[in-house]
Amino acid sequence: MMRRLTVRQLHRWLSLVFLAAVLANTVVVLRGGYNNQLGSLAVAPLLVLLVTGLYLFVQPYVAKRRAP
Ligand code: HEM
């Protein structure tokens, strides 16, 4: 229960970090520049979002199997 809340909080806050990174990437690309470090700035939180998101997704099904 507590772990699920922590993972949900992490997912929620990382969504803002990811949003900021996407905006930064958009601005830089529109100005005609791009570099891989900036791209990684968005990809890193996205990977954690993917893992935490998949955890949140399977959680209800796992809980249902444990307590039918
Ligand atoms: C990359 C793959 C992702 C997967 C598999 C995923 C999956 C999920 C799942 C299963 C939930 C819980 C839904 C529920 O039952 O309430 C969730 C919540 C949420 N996701 Fe994602 N997500 C992903 C990426 C993202 C991204 C890119 C964003 C935004 C930038 C995002 C923002 C959120 C937010 C704000 C919530 C609500 C969290 C809360 O309860 O406060 N997710 N996501």
Residues whose N, C-alpha, C, O or C-beta is under 5 A from the ligand:
A	BS01	HEM	R8 H11 R12 S15 F18 L19 L46 L49 L50 G53 L54 L56 F57
